[in-house]
Amino acid sequence: MSDDFISCDFPDLDAFIKELDLMDERVNAALRTALHGVGTMIEQAQRRCISGEKVGRKLAPHIRKGEIFTSKNGSLGISSGYQADAFRTDADGFNPGVVGMTYEFGRPGQSAYRRSETTTRTRNGKRYKVKKGTIQAVSHIRRGFDSVKNEAVNTAIAAYNAEIDKLGG
């Protein structure tokens, strides 16, 4: 007969399950931290894209990262660009969100409601006729995102992988 025998010792499953639960919390915290960094990275790129424009000095401070959100399918995300408070008109009548989005997408040259080539504007209490024209799009929100998206994705993946590697170590 042989001295070999079969052992039925089970590893500590309760400790393993507890470690997995803690891992979920650590991964969530690491991803949230990475998303804040990614949001700042995208925000800065968007501001750089508009900084060369004359109106860019007024618009750049209103480009900000938003809060982290959870999508319908449970994935985390963060927004960057003109947040809801940027669409409030200030005391001078300047609405940075509307101006910024007009720069982002442009404006067609003809009104659907009025076919005349001019419109009336009031400046300093005087009324002027102004010729309607197109505003060319100056993409800065999308272009800023596109310029750093690969780096942003790699940052989030690295944060995730760093936490996963801790489980195996």
Salt bridges, closest charged atoms under 4 A:
GLU19 OE2 - ARG26 NH2 3.05
GLU43 OE2 - ARG47 NH2 3.24
ASP85 OD1 - ARG64 NH2 2.66
GLU104 OE1 - HIS140 ND1 3.38
ASP146 OD1 - ARG142 NE 3.21
ASP146 OD1 - LYS149 NZ 3.91
GLU163 OE1 - ARG26 NE 3.66
GLU163 OE2 - LYS166 NZ 2.92
